[in-house]
Amino acid sequence: MGQPNFADAAELTAYTRERQWSLLLGGELKPAAAGRRFDDVSPVTGELIAEVPVADASDVDAAVTAGLHAFPA
């Protein structure tokens, strides 16, 4: 799947707002363990850009563990 092309910033914003964003943990896209999400708002317009997962300590632990397995000492 190639990168989408956008005619303007409004089209890009619409795309990011509609997309279901995930965390990349151990090479897999996953929701945050606690299921919490955060509204990412444009500092310029105040408009919602995207709703993204909020990583907590268990998500960070999973990322660190995946990194340790990917690059063993």
All heavy atoms as TSV, in Angstrom:
chain	resi	resn	atom	element	x	y	z
A	1	MET	N	N	0.837	-1.171	0.000
A	1	MET	CA	C	0.000	0.000	0.000
A	1	MET	C	C	0.884	1.237	0.000
A	1	MET	O	O	1.746	1.408	0.837
A	1	MET	CB	C	-0.900	-0.031	1.242
A	1	MET	CG	C	-1.821	1.131	1.352
A	1	MET	SD	S	-2.957	0.854	2.750
A	1	MET	CE	C	-3.185	2.499	3.278
A	2	GLY	N	N	0.696	2.116	-0.965
A	2	GLY	CA	C	1.497	3.321	-1.066
A	2	GLY	C	C	0.980	4.433	-0.177
A	2	GLY	O	O	-0.071	4.328	0.450
A	3	GLN	N	N	1.742	5.488	-0.122
A	3	GLN	CA	C	1.343	6.653	0.650
A	3	GLN	C	C	0.209	7.380	-0.062
A	3	GLN	O	O	0.258	7.583	-1.268
A	3	GLN	CB	C	2.531	7.612	0.807
A	3	GLN	CG	C	3.618	7.083	1.694
A	3	GLN	CD	C	3.187	7.036	3.154
A	3	GLN	OE1	O	2.357	7.812	3.600
A	3	GLN	NE2	N	3.745	6.112	3.892
A	4	PRO	N	N	-0.823	7.783	0.690
A	4	PRO	CA	C	-1.899	8.544	0.058
A	4	PRO	C	C	-1.423	9.946	-0.294
A	4	PRO	O	O	-0.508	10.485	0.328
A	4	PRO	CB	C	-2.985	8.589	1.132
A	4	PRO	CG	C	-2.282	8.333	2.412
A	4	PRO	CD	C	-1.065	7.516	2.089
A	5	ASN	N	N	-2.009	10.516	-1.336
A	5	ASN	CA	C	-1.705	11.890	-1.739
A	5	ASN	C	C	-2.876	12.772	-1.350
A	5	ASN	O	O	-4.030	12.392	-1.506
A	5	ASN	CB	C	-1.469	11.963	-3.249
A	5	ASN	CG	C	-0.213	11.219	-3.652
A	5	ASN	OD1	O	0.805	11.321	-3.001
A	5	ASN	ND2	N	-0.305	10.467	-4.728
A	6	PHE	N	N	-2.577	13.973	-0.880
A	6	PHE	CA	C	-3.614	14.884	-0.429
A	6	PHE	C	C	-3.531	16.183	-1.205
A	6	PHE	O	O	-2.443	16.714	-1.426
A	6	PHE	CB	C	-3.471	15.154	1.071
A	6	PHE	CG	C	-3.490	13.895	1.892
A	6	PHE	CD1	C	-2.330	13.355	2.390
A	6	PHE	CD2	C	-4.687	13.236	2.124
A	6	PHE	CE1	C	-2.345	12.179	3.130
A	6	PHE	CE2	C	-4.724	12.058	2.853
A	6	PHE	CZ	C	-3.549	11.531	3.353
A	7	ALA	N	N	-4.678	16.701	-1.589
A	7	ALA	CA	C	-4.737	17.936	-2.362
A	7	ALA	C	C	-4.386	19.144	-1.499
A	7	ALA	O	O	-3.801	20.104	-1.983
A	7	ALA	CB	C	-6.125	18.111	-2.975
A	8	ASP	N	N	-4.758	19.091	-0.213
A	8	ASP	CA	C	-4.505	20.227	0.671
A	8	ASP	C	C	-4.531	19.774	2.126
A	8	ASP	O	O	-4.777	18.604	2.426
A	8	ASP	CB	C	-5.520	21.341	0.427
A	8	ASP	CG	C	-6.964	20.879	0.582
A	8	ASP	OD1	O	-7.217	19.898	1.312
A	8	ASP	OD2	O	-7.842	21.490	-0.030
A	9	ALA	N	N	-4.278	20.710	3.021
A	9	ALA	CA	C	-4.226	20.398	4.447
A	9	ALA	C	C	-5.572	19.901	4.968
A	9	ALA	O	O	-5.627	19.035	5.839
A	9	ALA	CB	C	-3.764	21.616	5.232
A	10	ALA	N	N	-6.660	20.424	4.444
A	10	ALA	CA	C	-7.991	19.999	4.897
A	10	ALA	C	C	-8.228	18.526	4.574
A	10	ALA	O	O	-8.800	17.788	5.380
A	10	ALA	CB	C	-9.069	20.869	4.253
A	11	GLU	N	N	-7.778	18.090	3.417
A	11	GLU	CA	C	-7.929	16.683	3.030
A	11	GLU	C	C	-7.082	15.786	3.925
A	11	GLU	O	O	-7.527	14.718	4.356
A	11	GLU	CB	C	-7.522	16.519	1.565
A	11	GLU	CG	C	-7.939	15.211	0.954
A	11	GLU	CD	C	-7.630	15.165	-0.531
A	11	GLU	OE1	O	-8.240	15.924	-1.300
A	11	GLU	OE2	O	-6.764	14.348	-0.902
A	12	LEU	N	N	-5.874	16.225	4.233
A	12	LEU	CA	C	-5.001	15.473	5.139
A	12	LEU	C	C	-5.622	15.385	6.525
A	12	LEU	O	O	-5.647	14.317	7.144
A	12	LEU	CB	C	-3.626	16.133	5.220
A	12	LEU	CG	C	-2.660	15.582	6.272
A	12	LEU	CD1	C	-2.365	14.107	6.044
A	12	LEU	CD2	C	-1.387	16.398	6.294
A	13	THR	N	N	-6.153	16.489	7.037
A	13	THR	CA	C	-6.780	16.503	8.353
A	13	THR	C	C	-7.975	15.558	8.394
A	13	THR	O	O	-8.157	14.815	9.362
A	13	THR	CB	C	-7.214	17.933	8.734
A	13	THR	OG1	O	-6.047	18.764	8.772
A	13	THR	CG2	C	-7.885	17.969	10.089
A	14	ALA	N	N	-8.778	15.562	7.353
A	14	ALA	CA	C	-9.934	14.660	7.298
A	14	ALA	C	C	-9.463	13.203	7.346
A	14	ALA	O	O	-10.054	12.377	8.049
A	14	ALA	CB	C	-10.758	14.920	6.043
A	15	TYR	N	N	-8.395	12.887	6.626
A	15	TYR	CA	C	-7.851	11.525	6.621
A	15	TYR	C	C	-7.371	11.118	8.006
A	15	TYR	O	O	-7.689	10.034	8.503
A	15	TYR	CB	C	-6.704	11.431	5.614
A	15	TYR	CG	C	-5.928	10.137	5.693
A	15	TYR	CD1	C	-6.433	8.977	5.112
A	15	TYR	CD2	C	-4.707	10.070	6.349
A	15	TYR	CE1	C	-5.725	7.785	5.186
A	15	TYR	CE2	C	-4.001	8.893	6.433
A	15	TYR	CZ	C	-4.508	7.749	5.847
A	15	TYR	OH	O	-3.816	6.580	5.924
A	16	THR	N	N	-6.593	11.983	8.671
A	16	THR	CA	C	-6.050	11.623	9.981
A	16	THR	C	C	-7.150	11.529	11.030
A	16	THR	O	O	-7.062	10.731	11.953
A	16	THR	CB	C	-4.967	12.614	10.449
A	16	THR	OG1	O	-5.522	13.928	10.546
A	16	THR	CG2	C	-3.789	12.623	9.507
A	17	ARG	N	N	-8.194	12.335	10.901
A	17	ARG	CA	C	-9.295	12.313	11.854
A	17	ARG	C	C	-10.082	11.006	11.743
A	17	ARG	O	O	-10.539	10.461	12.741
A	17	ARG	CB	C	-10.225	13.499	11.610
A	17	ARG	CG	C	-11.292	13.651	12.680
A	17	ARG	CD	C	-12.205	14.828	12.443
A	17	ARG	NE	N	-11.475	16.068	12.299
A	17	ARG	CZ	C	-11.556	16.862	11.221
A	17	ARG	NH1	N	-12.324	16.563	10.222
A	17	ARG	NH2	N	-10.854	17.977	11.163
A	18	GLU	N	N	-10.231	10.490	10.538
A	18	GLU	CA	C	-11.037	9.284	10.306
A	18	GLU	C	C	-10.267	7.992	10.559
A	18	GLU	O	O	-10.862	6.948	10.778
A	18	GLU	CB	C	-11.567	9.292	8.874
A	18	GLU	CG	C	-12.549	10.426	8.623
A	18	GLU	CD	C	-12.823	10.651	7.147
A	18	GLU	OE1	O	-12.348	9.856	6.306
A	18	GLU	OE2	O	-13.491	11.644	6.839
A	19	ARG	N	N	-8.948	8.060	10.519
A	19	ARG	CA	C	-8.127	6.865	10.662
A	19	ARG	C	C	-8.120	6.381	12.106
A	19	ARG	O	O	-8.126	7.173	13.044
A	19	ARG	CB	C	-6.699	7.183	10.218
A	19	ARG	CG	C	-5.809	5.985	10.271
A	19	ARG	CD	C	-4.486	6.250	9.656
A	19	ARG	NE	N	-3.643	5.095	9.917
A	19	ARG	CZ	C	-2.419	4.995	9.502
A	19	ARG	NH1	N	-1.871	5.944	8.815
A	19	ARG	NH2	N	-1.716	3.918	9.789
A	20	GLN	N	N	-8.079	5.065	12.291
A	20	GLN	CA	C	-7.970	4.451	13.620
A	20	GLN	C	C	-6.485	4.278	13.919
A	20	GLN	O	O	-5.829	3.386	13.376
A	20	GLN	CB	C	-8.686	3.096	13.639
A	20	GLN	CG	C	-8.670	2.397	14.965
A	20	GLN	CD	C	-9.541	3.095	15.990
A	20	GLN	OE1	O	-10.542	3.707	15.672
A	20	GLN	NE2	N	-9.148	3.014	17.242
A	21	TRP	N	N	-5.915	5.123	14.770
A	21	TRP	CA	C	-4.491	5.084	15.080
A	21	TRP	C	C	-4.205	4.058	16.176
A	21	TRP	O	O	-5.022	3.831	17.052
A	21	TRP	CB	C	-4.012	6.473	15.514
A	21	TRP	CG	C	-4.115	7.454	14.391
A	21	TRP	CD1	C	-5.145	8.309	14.156
A	21	TRP	CD2	C	-3.193	7.630	13.332
A	21	TRP	NE1	N	-4.908	9.025	13.008
A	21	TRP	CE2	C	-3.716	8.624	12.471
A	21	TRP	CE3	C	-1.977	7.055	13.002
A	21	TRP	CZ2	C	-3.060	9.060	11.334
A	21	TRP	CZ3	C	-1.321	7.491	11.857
A	21	TRP	CH2	C	-1.861	8.474	11.044
A	22	SER	N	N	-3.026	3.447	16.105
A	22	SER	CA	C	-2.622	2.408	17.049
A	22	SER	C	C	-1.187	2.643	17.489
A	22	SER	O	O	-0.474	3.459	16.915
A	22	SER	CB	C	-2.715	1.034	16.387
A	22	SER	OG	O	-4.011	0.782	15.939
A	23	LEU	N	N	-0.764	1.884	18.493
A	23	LEU	CA	C	0.630	1.874	18.926
A	23	LEU	C	C	1.359	0.785	18.146
A	23	LEU	O	O	0.791	-0.274	17.874
A	23	LEU	CB	C	0.728	1.573	20.422
A	23	LEU	CG	C	0.030	2.546	21.366
A	23	LEU	CD1	C	0.080	2.000	22.793
A	23	LEU	CD2	C	0.653	3.916	21.293
A	24	LEU	N	N	2.611	1.023	17.803
A	24	LEU	CA	C	3.435	0.010	17.145
A	24	LEU	C	C	4.308	-0.630	18.223
A	24	LEU	O	O	5.254	-0.021	18.722
A	24	LEU	CB	C	4.294	0.637	16.053
A	24	LEU	CG	C	5.180	-0.318	15.259
A	24	LEU	CD1	C	4.333	-1.381	14.545
A	24	LEU	CD2	C	6.031	0.448	14.255
A	25	LEU	N	N	3.947	-1.872	18.601
A	25	LEU	CA	C	4.654	-2.593	19.661
A	25	LEU	C	C	5.114	-3.943	19.130
A	25	LEU	O	O	4.298	-4.767	18.731
A	25	LEU	CB	C	3.732	-2.808	20.870
A	25	LEU	CG	C	3.162	-1.544	21.519
A	25	LEU	CD1	C	2.115	-1.917	22.555
A	25	LEU	CD2	C	4.272	-0.734	22.143
A	26	GLY	N	N	6.417	-4.143	19.116
A	26	GLY	CA	C	6.960	-5.418	18.645
A	26	GLY	C	C	6.619	-5.703	17.199
A	26	GLY	O	O	6.402	-6.851	16.833
A	27	GLY	N	N	6.529	-4.669	16.388
A	27	GLY	CA	C	6.232	-4.839	14.971
A	27	GLY	C	C	4.757	-5.006	14.657
A	27	GLY	O	O	4.388	-5.253	13.506
A	28	GLU	N	N	3.897	-4.887	15.664
A	28	GLU	CA	C	2.450	-5.032	15.461
A	28	GLU	C	C	1.722	-3.770	15.899
A	28	GLU	O	O	2.088	-3.148	16.898
A	28	GLU	CB	C	1.913	-6.207	16.279
A	28	GLU	CG	C	2.459	-7.557	15.883
A	28	GLU	CD	C	1.893	-8.670	16.745
A	28	GLU	OE1	O	0.735	-8.551	17.190
A	28	GLU	OE2	O	2.619	-9.645	16.978
A	29	LEU	N	N	0.692	-3.407	15.145
A	29	LEU	CA	C	-0.155	-2.279	15.525
A	29	LEU	C	C	-1.179	-2.767	16.536
A	29	LEU	O	O	-1.905	-3.720	16.274
A	29	LEU	CB	C	-0.838	-1.689	14.295
A	29	LEU	CG	C	0.104	-1.016	13.306
A	29	LEU	CD1	C	-0.649	-0.630	12.047
A	29	LEU	CD2	C	0.753	0.206	13.932
A	30	LYS	N	N	-1.210	-2.104	17.713
A	30	LYS	CA	C	-2.097	-2.532	18.791
A	30	LYS	C	C	-2.739	-1.307	19.435
A	30	LYS	O	O	-2.131	-0.237	19.481
A	30	LYS	CB	C	-1.307	-3.282	19.863
A	30	LYS	CG	C	-0.639	-4.542	19.362
A	30	LYS	CD	C	0.109	-5.226	20.475
A	30	LYS	CE	C	0.747	-6.509	19.961
A	30	LYS	NZ	N	1.368	-7.266	21.022
A	31	PRO	N	N	-3.929	-1.480	19.997
A	31	PRO	CA	C	-4.515	-0.382	20.771
A	31	PRO	C	C	-3.779	-0.252	22.106
A	31	PRO	O	O	-3.069	-1.168	22.524
A	31	PRO	CB	C	-5.961	-0.833	20.990
A	31	PRO	CG	C	-5.897	-2.327	20.922
A	31	PRO	CD	C	-4.797	-2.652	19.937
A	32	ALA	N	N	-3.923	0.867	22.763
A	32	ALA	CA	C	-3.347	1.019	24.095
A	32	ALA	C	C	-3.975	-0.007	25.028
A	32	ALA	O	O	-5.165	-0.317	24.929
A	32	ALA	CB	C	-3.599	2.431	24.609
A	33	ALA	N	N	-3.174	-0.561	25.939
A	33	ALA	CA	C	-3.655	-1.620	26.833
A	33	ALA	C	C	-4.878	-1.186	27.633
A	33	ALA	O	O	-5.809	-1.966	27.819
A	33	ALA	CB	C	-2.531	-2.052	27.782
A	34	ALA	N	N	-4.885	0.056	28.091
A	34	ALA	CA	C	-6.011	0.541	28.894
A	34	ALA	C	C	-7.170	1.039	28.025
A	34	ALA	O	O	-8.240	1.352	28.547
A	34	ALA	CB	C	-5.544	1.667	29.815
A	35	GLY	N	N	-6.939	1.106	26.721
A	35	GLY	CA	C	-7.999	1.542	25.816
A	35	GLY	C	C	-8.248	3.042	25.802
A	35	GLY	O	O	-9.183	3.509	25.163
A	36	ARG	N	N	-7.405	3.802	26.501
A	36	ARG	CA	C	-7.587	5.254	26.541
A	36	ARG	C	C	-7.123	5.900	25.240
A	36	ARG	O	O	-6.229	5.400	24.579
A	36	ARG	CB	C	-6.819	5.855	27.719
A	36	ARG	CG	C	-7.389	5.414	29.056
A	36	ARG	CD	C	-6.655	5.981	30.263
A	36	ARG	NE	N	-6.362	7.391	30.117
A	36	ARG	CZ	C	-5.181	7.947	30.430
A	36	ARG	NH1	N	-4.204	7.216	30.893
A	36	ARG	NH2	N	-4.991	9.236	30.289
A	37	ARG	N	N	-7.766	7.020	24.897
A	37	ARG	CA	C	-7.420	7.753	23.682
A	37	ARG	C	C	-7.301	9.235	24.017
A	37	ARG	O	O	-7.818	9.696	25.024
A	37	ARG	CB	C	-8.461	7.509	22.607
A	37	ARG	CG	C	-8.570	5.979	22.335
A	37	ARG	CD	C	-9.249	5.591	21.083
A	37	ARG	NE	N	-8.683	6.057	19.859
A	37	ARG	CZ	C	-7.649	5.520	19.214
A	37	ARG	NH1	N	-7.025	4.503	19.733
A	37	ARG	NH2	N	-7.234	5.989	18.071
A	38	PHE	N	N	-6.593	9.967	23.162
A	38	PHE	CA	C	-6.310	11.381	23.367
A	38	PHE	C	C	-6.675	12.156	22.111
A	38	PHE	O	O	-6.351	11.725	20.998
A	38	PHE	CB	C	-4.814	11.537	23.667
A	38	PHE	CG	C	-4.336	12.964	23.709
A	38	PHE	CD1	C	-4.556	13.748	24.813
A	38	PHE	CD2	C	-3.647	13.508	22.638
A	38	PHE	CE1	C	-4.106	15.056	24.856
A	38	PHE	CE2	C	-3.194	14.806	22.663
A	38	PHE	CZ	C	-3.429	15.580	23.787
A	39	ASP	N	N	-7.357	13.287	22.284
A	39	ASP	CA	C	-7.660	14.153	21.146
A	39	ASP	C	C	-6.439	15.006	20.838
A	39	ASP	O	O	-5.986	15.798	21.676
A	39	ASP	CB	C	-8.844	15.078	21.455
A	39	ASP	CG	C	-10.167	14.348	21.459
A	39	ASP	OD1	O	-10.228	13.207	20.940
A	39	ASP	OD2	O	-11.147	14.917	21.976
A	40	ASP	N	N	-5.883	14.828	19.640
A	40	ASP	CA	C	-4.745	15.623	19.172
A	40	ASP	C	C	-5.313	16.826	18.425
A	40	ASP	O	O	-5.947	16.668	17.385
A	40	ASP	CB	C	-3.858	14.771	18.261
A	40	ASP	CG	C	-2.595	15.497	17.848
A	40	ASP	OD1	O	-2.257	16.528	18.451
A	40	ASP	OD2	O	-1.934	15.020	16.904
A	41	VAL	N	N	-5.101	18.010	18.968
A	41	VAL	CA	C	-5.698	19.228	18.438
A	41	VAL	C	C	-4.624	20.107	17.813
A	41	VAL	O	O	-3.531	20.265	18.372
A	41	VAL	CB	C	-6.430	19.990	19.569
A	41	VAL	CG1	C	-7.014	21.290	19.071
A	41	VAL	CG2	C	-7.516	19.109	20.169
A	42	SER	N	N	-4.928	20.700	16.671
A	42	SER	CA	C	-4.002	21.605	16.002
A	42	SER	C	C	-3.764	22.843	16.859
A	42	SER	O	O	-4.720	23.506	17.269
A	42	SER	CB	C	-4.568	22.043	14.647
A	42	SER	OG	O	-3.812	23.129	14.127
A	43	PRO	N	N	-2.509	23.189	17.121
A	43	PRO	CA	C	-2.231	24.400	17.886
A	43	PRO	C	C	-2.531	25.667	17.073
A	43	PRO	O	O	-2.664	26.738	17.637
A	43	PRO	CB	C	-0.742	24.285	18.222
A	43	PRO	CG	C	-0.183	23.414	17.158
A	43	PRO	CD	C	-1.286	22.468	16.768
A	44	VAL	N	N	-2.638	25.522	15.784
A	44	VAL	CA	C	-2.895	26.669	14.914
A	44	VAL	C	C	-4.384	26.967	14.824
A	44	VAL	O	O	-4.808	28.106	14.997
A	44	VAL	CB	C	-2.312	26.420	13.499
A	44	VAL	CG1	C	-2.658	27.554	12.562
A	44	VAL	CG2	C	-0.810	26.215	13.571
A	45	THR	N	N	-5.188	25.927	14.568
A	45	THR	CA	C	-6.617	26.142	14.317
A	45	THR	C	C	-7.509	25.726	15.478
A	45	THR	O	O	-8.668	26.099	15.520
A	45	THR	CB	C	-7.067	25.352	13.079
A	45	THR	OG1	O	-6.930	23.955	13.352
A	45	THR	CG2	C	-6.241	25.725	11.851
A	46	GLY	N	N	-6.966	24.906	16.387
A	46	GLY	CA	C	-7.793	24.376	17.467
A	46	GLY	C	C	-8.680	23.231	17.010
A	46	GLY	O	O	-9.456	22.687	17.780
A	47	GLU	N	N	-8.531	22.836	15.756
A	47	GLU	CA	C	-9.340	21.774	15.161
A	47	GLU	C	C	-8.770	20.402	15.530
A	47	GLU	O	O	-7.555	20.222	15.620
A	47	GLU	CB	C	-9.340	21.946	13.638
A	47	GLU	CG	C	-10.148	20.941	12.886
A	47	GLU	CD	C	-10.091	21.183	11.379
A	47	GLU	OE1	O	-9.238	21.933	10.897
A	47	GLU	OE2	O	-10.919	20.565	10.695
A	48	LEU	N	N	-9.659	19.436	15.752
A	48	LEU	CA	C	-9.230	18.072	16.024
A	48	LEU	C	C	-8.500	17.517	14.805
A	48	LEU	O	O	-9.018	17.542	13.693
A	48	LEU	CB	C	-10.445	17.185	16.340
A	48	LEU	CG	C	-10.148	15.721	16.598
A	48	LEU	CD1	C	-9.350	15.536	17.878
A	48	LEU	CD2	C	-11.443	14.928	16.648
A	49	ILE	N	N	-7.272	17.039	15.020
A	49	ILE	CA	C	-6.483	16.443	13.942
A	49	ILE	C	C	-6.691	14.935	13.924
A	49	ILE	O	O	-6.899	14.338	12.886
A	49	ILE	CB	C	-4.985	16.754	14.116
A	49	ILE	CG1	C	-4.736	18.257	13.998
A	49	ILE	CG2	C	-4.152	15.995	13.102
A	49	ILE	CD1	C	-3.323	18.662	14.340
A	50	ALA	N	N	-6.595	14.315	15.111
A	50	ALA	CA	C	-6.717	12.860	15.206
A	50	ALA	C	C	-7.012	12.468	16.641
A	50	ALA	O	O	-6.758	13.228	17.569
A	50	ALA	CB	C	-5.433	12.185	14.738
A	51	GLU	N	N	-7.527	11.269	16.790
A	51	GLU	CA	C	-7.692	10.661	18.101
A	51	GLU	C	C	-6.675	9.537	18.167
A	51	GLU	O	O	-6.699	8.616	17.355
A	51	GLU	CB	C	-9.114	10.120	18.243
A	51	GLU	CG	C	-9.430	9.661	19.631
A	51	GLU	CD	C	-10.842	9.133	19.737
A	51	GLU	OE1	O	-11.022	7.917	19.513
A	51	GLU	OE2	O	-11.741	9.935	20.032
A	52	VAL	N	N	-5.745	9.627	19.130
A	52	VAL	CA	C	-4.627	8.688	19.187
A	52	VAL	C	C	-4.623	7.937	20.518
A	52	VAL	O	O	-5.159	8.425	21.512
A	52	VAL	CB	C	-3.284	9.425	18.979
A	52	VAL	CG1	C	-3.210	10.036	17.599
A	52	VAL	CG2	C	-3.082	10.498	20.032
A	53	PRO	N	N	-4.012	6.744	20.558
A	53	PRO	CA	C	-3.969	5.977	21.803
A	53	PRO	C	C	-3.051	6.628	22.830
A	53	PRO	O	O	-2.059	7.267	22.478
A	53	PRO	CB	C	-3.434	4.614	21.373
A	53	PRO	CG	C	-2.757	4.835	20.080
A	53	PRO	CD	C	-3.389	6.029	19.452
A	54	VAL	N	N	-3.399	6.467	24.099
A	54	VAL	CA	C	-2.568	6.937	25.212
A	54	VAL	C	C	-1.851	5.722	25.787
A	54	VAL	O	O	-2.488	4.825	26.347
A	54	VAL	CB	C	-3.431	7.619	26.295
A	54	VAL	CG1	C	-2.567	8.009	27.494
A	54	VAL	CG2	C	-4.140	8.834	25.737
A	55	ALA	N	N	-0.536	5.699	25.635
A	55	ALA	CA	C	0.258	4.592	26.166
A	55	ALA	C	C	0.424	4.767	27.671
A	55	ALA	O	O	0.649	5.872	28.163
A	55	ALA	CB	C	1.618	4.548	25.488
A	56	ASP	N	N	0.298	3.669	28.406
A	56	ASP	CA	C	0.562	3.707	29.843
A	56	ASP	C	C	1.800	2.853	30.133
A	56	ASP	O	O	2.488	2.411	29.209
A	56	ASP	CB	C	-0.665	3.264	30.645
A	56	ASP	CG	C	-1.075	1.816	30.411
A	56	ASP	OD1	O	-0.304	1.051	29.806
A	56	ASP	OD2	O	-2.183	1.446	30.851
A	57	ALA	N	N	2.072	2.629	31.401
A	57	ALA	CA	C	3.283	1.906	31.794
A	57	ALA	C	C	3.350	0.509	31.183
A	57	ALA	O	O	4.427	0.052	30.779
A	57	ALA	CB	C	3.388	1.825	33.313
A	58	SER	N	N	2.213	-0.171	31.067
A	58	SER	CA	C	2.245	-1.526	30.495
A	58	SER	C	C	2.588	-1.491	29.003
A	58	SER	O	O	3.257	-2.389	28.497
A	58	SER	CB	C	0.923	-2.257	30.738
A	58	SER	OG	O	-0.136	-1.618	30.065
A	59	ASP	N	N	2.156	-0.446	28.304
A	59	ASP	CA	C	2.520	-0.298	26.889
A	59	ASP	C	C	4.013	-0.001	26.750
A	59	ASP	O	O	4.681	-0.531	25.855
A	59	ASP	CB	C	1.710	0.832	26.238
A	59	ASP	CG	C	0.223	0.554	26.213
A	59	ASP	OD1	O	-0.178	-0.529	25.741
A	59	ASP	OD2	O	-0.544	1.416	26.668
A	60	VAL	N	N	4.542	0.830	27.638
A	60	VAL	CA	C	5.975	1.131	27.617
A	60	VAL	C	C	6.776	-0.130	27.920
A	60	VAL	O	O	7.776	-0.425	27.247
A	60	VAL	CB	C	6.321	2.258	28.611
A	60	VAL	CG1	C	7.830	2.471	28.701
A	60	VAL	CG2	C	5.629	3.553	28.208
A	61	ASP	N	N	6.340	-0.913	28.898
A	61	ASP	CA	C	7.014	-2.173	29.219
A	61	ASP	C	C	7.020	-3.109	28.011
A	61	ASP	O	O	8.035	-3.745	27.716
A	61	ASP	CB	C	6.349	-2.872	30.406
A	61	ASP	CG	C	6.614	-2.175	31.732
A	61	ASP	OD1	O	7.539	-1.337	31.796
A	61	ASP	OD2	O	5.879	-2.464	32.692
A	62	ALA	N	N	5.897	-3.184	27.308
A	62	ALA	CA	C	5.807	-4.036	26.116
A	62	ALA	C	C	6.762	-3.548	25.034
A	62	ALA	O	O	7.415	-4.359	24.351
A	62	ALA	CB	C	4.372	-4.063	25.597
A	63	ALA	N	N	6.877	-2.234	24.873
A	63	ALA	CA	C	7.786	-1.680	23.863
A	63	ALA	C	C	9.245	-1.958	24.230
A	63	ALA	O	O	10.049	-2.336	23.365
A	63	ALA	CB	C	7.547	-0.175	23.713
A	64	VAL	N	N	9.577	-1.792	25.503
A	64	VAL	CA	C	10.953	-2.061	25.947
A	64	VAL	C	C	11.287	-3.539	25.778
A	64	VAL	O	O	12.354	-3.893	25.278
A	64	VAL	CB	C	11.147	-1.605	27.410
A	64	VAL	CG1	C	12.480	-2.104	27.969
A	64	VAL	CG2	C	11.062	-0.083	27.502
A	65	THR	N	N	10.376	-4.412	26.159
A	65	THR	CA	C	10.590	-5.854	26.005
A	65	THR	C	C	10.790	-6.214	24.535
A	65	THR	O	O	11.691	-6.989	24.190
A	65	THR	CB	C	9.408	-6.646	26.601
A	65	THR	OG1	O	9.323	-6.353	27.991
A	65	THR	CG2	C	9.586	-8.140	26.405
A	66	ALA	N	N	9.970	-5.646	23.665
A	66	ALA	CA	C	10.104	-5.915	22.221
A	66	ALA	C	C	11.461	-5.427	21.725
A	66	ALA	O	O	12.111	-6.100	20.922
A	66	ALA	CB	C	8.977	-5.242	21.461
A	67	GLY	N	N	11.889	-4.269	22.207
A	67	GLY	CA	C	13.193	-3.739	21.803
A	67	GLY	C	C	14.344	-4.609	22.276
A	67	GLY	O	O	15.308	-4.839	21.549
A	68	LEU	N	N	14.240	-5.112	23.486
A	68	LEU	CA	C	15.280	-5.994	24.017
A	68	LEU	C	C	15.368	-7.296	23.224
A	68	LEU	O	O	16.458	-7.834	23.001
A	68	LEU	CB	C	15.026	-6.293	25.496
A	68	LEU	CG	C	15.211	-5.106	26.447
A	68	LEU	CD1	C	14.736	-5.461	27.852
A	68	LEU	CD2	C	16.652	-4.640	26.459
A	69	HIS	N	N	14.206	-7.817	22.781
A	69	HIS	CA	C	14.213	-9.030	21.973
A	69	HIS	C	C	14.744	-8.754	20.568
A	69	HIS	O	O	15.383	-9.610	19.958
A	69	HIS	CB	C	12.799	-9.622	21.896
A	69	HIS	CG	C	12.388	-10.329	23.139
A	69	HIS	ND1	N	11.917	-9.681	24.239
A	69	HIS	CD2	C	12.409	-11.649	23.455
A	69	HIS	CE1	C	11.652	-10.551	25.188
A	69	HIS	NE2	N	11.939	-11.755	24.750
A	70	ALA	N	N	14.481	-7.574	20.060
A	70	ALA	CA	C	14.940	-7.225	18.712
A	70	ALA	C	C	16.441	-6.985	18.678
A	70	ALA	O	O	17.089	-7.266	17.663
A	70	ALA	CB	C	14.197	-5.990	18.219
A	71	PHE	N	N	16.983	-6.446	19.758
A	71	PHE	CA	C	18.414	-6.110	19.822
A	71	PHE	C	C	19.013	-6.689	21.101
A	71	PHE	O	O	19.308	-5.966	22.047
A	71	PHE	CB	C	18.601	-4.593	19.782
A	71	PHE	CG	C	18.072	-3.962	18.547
A	71	PHE	CD1	C	16.832	-3.342	18.555
A	71	PHE	CD2	C	18.796	-3.983	17.360
A	71	PHE	CE1	C	16.324	-2.748	17.423
A	71	PHE	CE2	C	18.297	-3.401	16.218
A	71	PHE	CZ	C	17.064	-2.783	16.227
A	72	PRO	N	N	19.204	-8.021	21.152
A	72	PRO	CA	C	19.740	-8.628	22.381
A	72	PRO	C	C	21.152	-8.134	22.664
A	72	PRO	O	O	21.925	-7.830	21.758
A	72	PRO	CB	C	19.728	-10.125	22.084
A	72	PRO	CG	C	19.578	-10.254	20.610
A	72	PRO	CD	C	18.989	-8.981	20.104
A	73	ALA	N	N	21.474	-8.061	23.937
A	73	ALA	CA	C	22.791	-7.568	24.367
A	73	ALA	C	C	23.887	-8.573	24.098
A	73	ALA	O	O	23.710	-9.722	23.963
A	73	ALA	CB	C	22.749	-7.231	25.849
